[in-house]
Amino acid sequence: MLELRPNCESCNADIPPQSPDAWICTFECTWCTACATGKLALRCPNCAGNLQPRPIRPADMLERFPASAKRVFKNAP
């Protein structure tokens, strides 16, 4: 199950679990749209994999399986 991390690893912007403004790689590194499509050019700087829009978990499932509260911030390039 996806963690649905709460922030962009590059700029530390908040990304709520229901937001369409999240991009992830296969390791779930999480980026906002501005960073993912801008300076990262849809490539994860951690694993060099491609970035895809993060799926949105339906509200009823989010209640049963909440998003992660753990913030990851690396101030990526």
C-alpha angles and dihedrals in degrees: 000000000000117000094219093214115216102230149033112266091215107046099012093234115161114255113188116213092249093051120115086207096088130100126187141186125215090276091053095247100165129218136172119242094255093055096037096051096032122042095004095050090212092300123117109235090208101055104006089237124137122267123235132185110273113243118244116238112224114252095247091052091045088059092053095038108029125202121258119270093199111113120212115196122172100155088231121203 
